[in-house]
Amino acid sequence: MTEYQATRATALALGEEQKLIRQGYDFLDEKRMLLAGEIMRQLEQWKGLREDYAEAMIKARETLGAAIAEHGLEDLQVARAPVSEDNPPSIERYDFLGVRLVRVPPRAEVRKALAVHGDSIARCAATFRVLIELARRMAAASGNLLRLADEYARTERRASALENVLLPEIANALKTIDEQLEEVDQEEAVRVRLAGRKAG
């Protein structure tokens, strides 16, 4: 623990420092709450994508089975899948409280894929494109969750250091200084009283 001089100036300076550290702690505490809220939102999004992925996997298996039944495994292995007309997937990057996050918006191809009509190979290719798209969005959400959790842990450590180390240390120092100043004031009062008696 740092040693402080027992003066009124030191007490005032420590009081100001305590106020600033308290403000820093309040900021970190609010940041913790906002990060926790965003983590929960991203987690719900990831769970929704996981459910969509499980449903799309069932559909992909069904269309793969239908394509194998219609064309045979060997013909299916050499068949050319229809070329997608959509552009490559876009990735949007944005900041949340200093944390770099990504968003992969759903492409029109995914919305159209389940409505594809035509032969079994085209339907099979479309359903697997849905899987790829959902996997890409799940990966983005997973990465966001990891980065947010890391930032939450860092913020938690800083807030705990302020709350459990610095603020109590300053509070104890202020208490000690106040007690010492009070003793000095009492000694001075006794001295003045004794000096008054001698003079009288």
N, C-alpha and C positions, 0 to 999 in steps of 0.2 A: 504494500500500500504506500502511495506517495505521501511524504511528509509535507504539511502545509504550515506556514507561519500563522500564528494566532493573532491576526489583525482584522480590523473591520473591513479593510480594503480586500483582503483575501476572502472574507466571507461574502462580500458583494460579488466578487469575480466568480466564486464558486456557485453562487446563486444564479448568475447569468448562464454559466456553463451548464448547470443542472436544467435550466429552462430550455436551452438549445438541444441538449441530449434528449429531453422529454419530447420535444417536437420531432426530433429524428426518430425516436421510438414510435411515436404516433403515426408518422408517415410509413414506417416499415410495417407496422401492424395493419394499417389500411391496405398496403400493398399485398401483404399476406392474404387478406380476405379477398381481394380482387383476383389474385392468382388462383386461389382455391376455387372461386366461382368459375373462372375460365377453364380450369382443369376439369371441373364437373361437366361443363358444357361440352368440351371436346370429348370427354369420355362417353357422354350420351350419344354424341354424333358417331363415335367409333362403334359403339354397340349397335346403333341403327344400321351402319354400313356392314357390320359383321352378320346381322340377320339377313340383310339383302344379299350378301355374298353366299350365305348358306342356301337361300332359295334359288339363287342363280346357279349354284353348283348342281342342285337337283335337276334344274332345267337343262343345264349343259350335258349332264350324264344322259338324260332322256334323249336329247337330240343327237348325241354321239352314238347311242345305241341304235336309234332309228337310221342314222346314216350308214352304220356298219351293216345293219340288216338289209338295207336297200342296195348298197354298192359293194359290200364285202370289205374286209380290213385292208387287203392289198390295194384295191382301187382307191380306197379312201386315203391311204397314205400318200399316194402320188397325185391326188386331185388338187387342183389349184383353188384356193379359197377366193371368193370375190374380193376385189380390191376396195378398201374403204375410201370414200370420197372426202371424209372429214380431215381437217388439218391436224397436225401433231397436237398432243394435249398441252394446254397452257397451264402454267404454274404461277399463281399470284403470291407474291411475298409481302408480308406486312409485319408491323411491330406491335407487340402488346407489352406495355410497361418495360420496354427495352429488350424483350425477347423476340428473336426473329422467328416468325411462324410462316407456314405455307398453306395455301388453299388450292385444291385442284377442282375447278368447277366441272360439273358433269357435262359431257359432250352430247350433242344432239344424237350422235350415233347410238349411244346407250339407250336413249329414250325410244329410238326407232327399232332397235334390235329385236325386241320380242314380238314386234308386229311384222317381221320379215315373212314374206310369202315366197314360195319358189321351191326349189328342190331341197332335199334333206341336207346336202352339203352346205348350202347357203344358210339354212337355219342353224346348223351346227356351228358354223363360223361366227354367226351373229351372236349366239349365246356365249361363246368363248370370249368374244370381244367385250361383252358385258362383264364377265369375270375379271378380265384384265383391267378394265376401267375401275371396277370396284376395289380391286387389290391396290391399284395406284392411289385411290382416295384413302383407303385404310392405312396405307404406308405413310401418307402425309399426316393423317390424324395421329398415328403412333409416334412419329417424329416430334410433332407438336407437344404431345403429352410428355415425352421424355425431356424436352427442353424446358417446359413449364415446371415439371417436377424438380428439375435441377435448380432452376431459379427460385422456386419456393424454398428448397432446402437451404440455399445461400441466404435468402432473406430471413429465414427462421433463425439461422446461426447468428446473423448480425443483430436481429431484434433481441435474441436471448442474451447476447453479450452486453447490450445496453441495459436490458431489464435486470439481469442477474449479477452483473459485474460493475459496470460504470456507475449506474444510478445509485445502488447501495453504497458504493465506495464514496461517492460525493456526499450522500446523505449522512454517512458516518463521520466524514471529515467536517461537515457543517455542524453536526451535533457536538463534536469534540471542540471545535473552535468556539462555538457559543458557550460551552461550559467553561472553557479557559477564560474567555472574555468576561463572563459573569464573575468568576473568581477574582479577576483583576479589578473589576468594578467594586466588588465587596471589600477587597483589600484597600482600595483607594478611599472608600467611604470610611473605613475604620481609621485610616491614617488621618483623614481630614477631621474626624471626631476627636481623635487623640490630640491633634495639633490645636484644636479649638479649646480643649480643656487646659492645655499648658498655657495657652495665651491668656485664658480667663483667670 
